[in-house]
Amino acid sequence: MRLIYNFLTFLLLLPFACYWLIRGLGNRAYFNRIGQRFGLGYPKIERCIWIHAVSVGEVQASVPLLKSLQERFPRRKLLVTTVTPTGAAHVKTVFGDSVEHCYIPFEFPLAVNSFFDSVNPDAALIMETEIWPNLYRACGVRKVALILVSARISPRSITGYRRLLPLIRETLSHGIIIAAQSRADADRFLSLGASATRTWVTGNIKFDVELPPIVKEQGDAFRQQILGDRPVWVAASTHDGEEDKVLAAHRKLLKRFPRLLLLLVPRHPERFAEVRDRVKRKKFLVVSRTEERACPPEATVFLGDTMGEVPMFYAASDVAFVGGSLVPVGGHNLLEPAAQALPVVTGPHLYNAQDIADMFVEMKACQVVKNADELSTAVADLLDNPENAAEMGQNALTLLEQNKGALARLLVLLEPLLVQTPS
């Protein structure tokens, strides 16, 4: 089956190149270091600990882990790979030049071998659900310790993996350590052939988020200097088709709260201009963050068209809607607003982290809505009832605190492996 898989990866090289070309036409950042996607132009590193995080969400979740590795192994180089330019930008924003970064190669054997020959990892830490047969095999052949961090397999994807069971079983046979988010995730990995002695339940390190104290200060200053003295709700990480629903809800809310401001933050930077035009077509007066000016009283929408400021936007808001959930994207990180004790509203499409979403619902730490009308009603109720909003936010913060500790459990597994590898 591996021969068939590699033949398919060869056939997909041209479509993959065309896809990246099209993405680059819409966002020039996709042309940056494009050769790395195909096995060219990697940094030359003598030895390193390699951490793979697909995009912004995974990079943010890996921040406590990366900082812990820097503290415990100050002489070891850290390499972070991402798929998306937004993930790369977030690595640069948080860590500057203290870690190396490159893009992960396409799953073609020549590209994979070139990557390993250049960066020479001692250990590989893969965030969440990334099963790549050629990358994992290369780790096994080269005796690179491989750990799946906060590993998960959703019920939706397990059927697809089972169709490729011989390949997946072989992929998981290279001494891989699986640090699963939950017992259910661990059982799904075991059903695919993972080793029972190397599969552990450590929890989700996303719960170990630690916000710098300055975030609250930045949020307060931003609200006072830019947004003004008015109620604010934020719609963060929104996607195409979702902004229209958010704006429809906001229009209804303005009838009840004329001074209300919507802080709208699209997920992908290549859509900033498009979303701004859409807001204008809907007859809202909009001010953009990049204009670097205060929001006038007559403006009803503030567009967050910058990267890395979502925590500050949350800190400046009264109610948070977390996007990717009113459209079938799978939802984004509910824990970021929870860390600031903010009342959370979300849509029903939450399969990217359904277990966390279920915990929020059970704990009454969020409200799930299905459409624009329900969204406007939920936000209005929270604005009208600040005590209920505060209770929901406190429930979310309590949930976060109760589930911390995954990072400490993970480091117990990692430390012996990393100590054994050369410094």
Secondary structure, DSSP 4 states (H G I P E B T S, - for coil): -HHHHHHHHHHTHHHHHHHHHHHHHH-GGGGTTGGGGGT------SSEEEEE--SHHHHHHHHHHHHHHHHH-TTS-EEEEESSHHHHHHHHHHHTTSSEEEEPPPS-HHHHHHHHHHH-EEEEEEESS---HHHHHHHHHTT-EEEEEEE---HHHHHHHHHTHHHHHHHTTSS-EEEESSHHHHHHHHHTT--GGGEEE---GGGG----THHHHHHHHHIIIII-SS-EEEEEEE-TTTHHHHHHHHHHHHHH-TT-EEEEEESSGGGHHHHHHHHHHTT--EEEGGG-SPPPTT--EEE--SSS-HHHHHHT-SEEEESSTTTTT----SHHHHTTT--EEE-S--GGGHHHHHHHHHTT-EEE--SHHHHHHHHHHHHH-HHHHHHHHHHHHHHHHHT--HHHHHHHHHHHHHHHS--
